[in-house]
Amino acid sequence: MKQKGSWRRVDRLFIALAVLVLLLAGGWFFWFQYRPSMVRARCAAEAEKRADKDEFVYEIIYRHCLRKCGIEYTGQKEDKN
């Protein structure tokens, strides 16, 4: 009889650990994948709307919006030749 109770405790511990891992993985995915992609899409739409087809102004607005939302811009590096 005692063995049955200890298995229940192990099962509960395993389930709790599995739920914790799933929550951590979901939070990681949201913070590092989903949220930045949504911010980039929102900033691109805002920059497109405000830039009036001027590529230089678009880049400035886009980069500013990314910084404001806490995302580092990792676009093309500029050549200084």
N, C-alpha and C positions, 0 to 999 in steps of 0.2 A: 504493500500500500504506500509506503513512503516513497518508493521510486516513482510512482505515478505523479505525486506532487512535485518532486524535483524536476521532472520532465516539463511540467506545466510552467515552472519558473524559468527554465531554459527557453521554452517556446516564447514566453512573454518577453524575455530579455532579447531574444533574436528578433522578434517583431518590433520591439522598441528601437533596436539598433538599425533595422532595415528602414523604418520610418524616418529616423534621424538622418541616415545617409541619403534617402530620397529628398528630404527637405533641404539638406545642404546642397545637393546636386541641382535641385530646382532653383534655389537661390543663386547659385553660381551661374547657371545658365541665364537667368534673368538679368543679373547685374553685368555680366561680361559679354553677352551675345545679343539678347533681345532688346534690352534698353538702349544700347548704343546704336543699333540699327534703326530703331524708331526715332531717336534723336537726330541721326544723320538724315533720315527721310524728311523730318519736320524742318530741319535747318535748310535742306536743299530746296524745299518748297517755298520757304520764307525768302531765301536769297533770290530765287528765280522770280518771285513776285515783285521784289523790291529793286532788282538790278536793271530792269528795262533792257535786257539783251546786251549789257556791257559785261564782258567776261571778267575784267579786272575788279569791278565793283561787286560782282557776284562772289568772287573769291574772298574779298574782304568781309562781306556780310556773312558768308558761309563759315569762315574761320572764326569770326567773332561769336557767332551763334554757338558753334561747337565749344568754344572756350567758356562761354557763359553757362552752358549745360554741363561743364566738367569733363569734356572729352578732348583729348589731345589730338591735334590734326596730324595725320601721318601720310599726307599726300606726296606728290612728287617733290623731289629736292630741286632747288633752283641751281642752275649753272652760273658761276660767277666769272666766266671768261670774258 
